[in-house]
């Protein structure tokens, strides 16, 4: 399903282009057209890796099932963000996810009306269902309740169990091993990134963590080698509140999960660690952390996962905090944080992640 061009800004989403795209996606018939379209840019400080816009549509006649609004996703204009997206293959993975894998995922995901992309040019476009009418968007800066955290992790456990050691993990070419992605970032970007990040966020990074930052990149690569023999599943890679909608009464879903730029073949604990430290305030995390890990592990076992102990999960959870630190050091040095919310989000990441690393003595897992 391909229209003539790939838009690069929301202003390119003209009535003519949208008509072609929605026809190609089978959303409107060939004799129908979009009469007019307007857009509102979303995600200031949240959509670091791309542009997100809500598009309001008017058609030349009533069309059953045609969306009145939709969400458009396209590449970032910032060169640093675009470079990072190319390094990780983020855009290609997302449009391929919606074309090839979304129907097999246990999560509720937005319906995709149209997708296209060019991996070599680091370009893509997605036209997605607008979930604003059926749910409430998560807000990572505001955080979530304990009940919302339990819902999010219960759904994550079902997803991980569904894909646990699945034979298709090695058959989907674009589903890159997470260990390879992180190693690439540690080798290519971390050596230039750590001093930039340390200077920008020195007040948010604990002294013990500042001390290991010069050597953290290669030590994470060594740590990743010890995770290579873990059972693998499909990791979301960016499992946080800004990428979730909690369903309203009667919506038919408890939580819907967005932003599939980062799915990868991963050890399961990374998604859990990433969600807990970055979305739950420090004191609440300390109070519920081990309980929700036990609930997650119990769900895995109830859905057929064998040979993976709770004790192994806890160790992998601690190691994942260190891997996440390395990734955020690279991200913080690369992404544009020109707006207030973006800077606040990174301050929050580092504050909460530092606390989790120190609480669980994760630095003790770093190899010499």
SVG drawing of the C-alpha trace seen along z (x, -y; Angstrom):
<svg xmlns="http://www.w3.org/2000/svg" viewBox="-23 -25 61 51">
<polyline fill="none" stroke="black" stroke-width="0.4" points="0.0,0.0 2.0,-2.9 1.1,-6.5 3.3,-8.6 5.6,-10.2 6.6,-10.0 5.7,-13.2 8.4,-14.8 6.3,-17.3 2.7,-17.5 2.2,-20.3 2.8,-17.7 -0.4,-15.8 -2.6,-17.5 -6.1,-16.4 -4.7,-15.0 -2.0,-13.0 -4.3,-11.6 -6.8,-10.6 -4.2,-8.5 -2.9,-7.0 -6.3,-6.1 -7.4,-4.6 -4.1,-2.6 -4.8,-1.4 -8.3,-0.3 -9.8,-2.8 -11.9,-4.7 -13.1,-3.5 -11.5,-4.5 -14.2,-7.0 -14.1,-8.8 -11.8,-11.6 -10.6,-13.7 -12.0,-17.1 -9.9,-18.9 -7.4,-18.2 -5.9,-20.1 -3.3,-19.0 -2.2,-19.6 1.4,-18.8 1.5,-16.5 4.2,-15.1 6.2,-18.1 9.0,-16.6 7.7,-13.1 8.2,-12.4 12.0,-12.8 12.6,-10.5 9.9,-11.8 7.1,-14.2 3.6,-13.3 0.4,-15.0 -3.3,-14.6 -5.0,-15.1 -8.7,-16.0 -10.3,-15.0 -13.4,-15.9 -14.6,-13.7 -16.5,-14.5 -19.3,-12.3 -20.2,-10.1 -18.0,-7.0 -18.7,-4.1 -15.7,-3.4 -13.5,-6.3 -11.8,-8.0 -12.7,-11.6 -9.2,-12.0 -6.0,-10.0 -2.4,-10.1 0.4,-10.7 4.0,-9.7 7.0,-10.7 10.7,-11.3 12.2,-13.9 13.5,-17.1 16.4,-17.3 19.5,-15.8 20.7,-14.2 17.4,-12.4 17.3,-11.3 20.9,-9.9 19.9,-8.0 16.8,-6.6 19.0,-5.4 21.6,-3.9 18.9,-1.8 16.7,-1.2 13.7,-2.7 11.6,-3.9 12.0,-0.7 11.0,1.5 7.9,-0.5 6.4,-0.5 7.3,3.2 5.8,4.0 2.4,2.6 2.6,4.3 3.8,7.7 3.4,8.3 0.8,6.1 -2.0,8.6 -0.1,11.3 0.7,9.2 -1.4,9.7 -1.4,6.0 -4.1,3.7 -2.4,1.5 -3.8,-1.3 -5.1,-0.2 -2.8,-1.2 -4.5,-2.9 -1.4,-3.3 2.3,-2.8 5.3,-3.3 9.1,-3.8 12.5,-4.0 15.2,-2.5 18.1,-3.9 16.8,-7.5 15.6,-7.1 12.1,-8.1 8.7,-6.7 5.0,-7.6 2.3,-5.9 -1.3,-6.9 -2.7,-5.3 -6.0,-5.1 -6.5,-8.0 -7.2,-6.4 -8.0,-9.7 -11.8,-9.0 -11.6,-5.7 -8.7,-6.1 -6.6,-8.4 -3.0,-9.0 -0.3,-8.1 2.0,-10.9 5.5,-9.8 6.3,-13.1 3.1,-12.8 3.7,-9.1 1.1,-6.3 -0.8,-4.7 0.2,-1.3 -2.9,0.2 -1.9,-1.2 1.6,0.2 0.1,3.6 -2.1,3.5 0.8,2.5 3.1,5.2 0.4,7.9 -0.1,7.2 3.6,7.1 3.9,10.6 1.2,12.0 3.1,10.5 6.4,11.9 5.0,15.3 3.4,15.4 6.7,14.9 9.0,16.7 11.7,18.6 9.3,18.6 10.8,20.1 9.8,17.0 12.2,14.8 15.0,15.9 12.8,15.7 11.8,12.0 14.9,10.4 14.1,6.8 13.6,8.0 17.2,7.3 18.7,8.8 18.6,6.2 22.1,7.2 23.4,6.2 21.6,2.9 23.0,2.0 26.5,3.1 26.4,1.0 25.4,-2.1 28.1,-1.4 30.8,-1.0 29.8,-3.7 28.3,-6.4 29.1,-6.0 32.7,-7.1 31.7,-10.5 28.5,-10.7 29.3,-10.2 31.1,-13.5 28.4,-15.5 25.7,-13.8 27.7,-14.2 28.1,-17.9 24.4,-18.4 23.0,-16.2 25.7,-16.2 23.2,-17.2 21.0,-14.2 23.7,-11.6 24.9,-10.1 28.6,-10.3 29.2,-6.5 27.6,-6.4 29.6,-9.4 32.7,-7.5 32.0,-4.6 30.8,-6.6 34.2,-6.8 34.4,-3.0 30.7,-2.1 30.3,-1.5 32.8,1.4 31.8,2.8 28.1,3.0 29.2,4.8 30.9,7.4 27.8,7.6 25.6,8.2 27.7,11.2 26.5,12.8 22.9,12.1 23.2,13.8 22.2,17.2 19.0,15.9 15.6,17.0 14.5,14.4 11.2,12.9 9.9,9.8 10.8,6.8 8.9,3.5 12.1,1.5 10.4,-1.7 7.7,-0.5 6.7,-3.7 3.6,-5.7 4.0,-8.2 3.5,-5.2 0.3,-4.0 -3.4,-4.7 -5.5,-3.4 -9.0,-2.5 -12.1,-4.3 -15.1,-2.4 -16.5,-0.3 -13.4,-0.8 -12.8,2.9 -9.2,2.6 -7.3,1.8 -4.2,0.5 -3.2,0.0 0.5,-0.2 1.9,-2.6 5.3,-3.4 6.7,-0.2 10.0,-1.7 12.1,0.4 10.8,4.0 13.7,6.4 14.7,9.9 15.3,9.3 15.7,10.7 12.4,10.0 13.7,8.1 14.7,5.0 11.1,4.0 10.1,4.5 13.1,2.5 12.6,-0.3 8.9,-0.6 9.3,-0.5 12.2,-2.9 11.0,-5.5 7.2,-5.5 6.8,-4.9 8.0,-7.4 10.9,-6.2 9.2,-5.5 6.3,-3.6 8.8,-1.6 10.6,-0.6 7.4,0.5 6.0,2.6 9.0,3.6 9.5,7.2 5.8,7.8 5.2,6.9 8.2,8.9 6.7,12.0 3.4,11.3 5.1,11.0 7.0,14.2 3.8,16.0 2.1,15.0 4.9,16.3 4.7,19.7 0.9,19.8 1.3,19.3 3.8,22.1 7.2,20.6 9.5,23.1 13.1,23.1 13.4,19.4 13.5,18.8 12.4,15.8 15.9,15.4 17.2,15.2 14.6,12.6 15.7,10.4 19.4,10.6 18.4,9.8 16.3,6.9 19.3,5.4 21.6,5.9 18.9,4.2 19.2,1.0 22.8,0.7 22.1,1.4 19.4,-1.3 21.8,-3.7 24.2,-3.2 21.4,-3.8 20.2,-6.9 23.7,-8.4 23.8,-8.0 20.3,-9.3 20.8,-12.4 23.9,-13.4 22.1,-13.0 18.5,-14.0 17.2,-17.6 15.7,-18.7 15.0,-22.3 11.6,-22.3 10.9,-22.3 9.1,-19.0 11.8,-17.2 14.5,-18.3 12.2,-17.5 11.7,-14.0 15.4,-13.3 16.0,-14.7 13.3,-12.3 14.9,-9.4 18.3,-9.9 16.9,-10.7 14.8,-7.6 17.3,-5.3 20.1,-6.4 17.9,-5.6 17.0,-2.2 20.7,-1.4 21.8,-2.3 18.8,-0.6 19.5,2.7 23.3,2.5 23.3,2.9 26.9,1.5 28.1,4.7 27.2,6.6 29.5,4.5 32.5,6.6 36.0,5.2"/>
</svg>
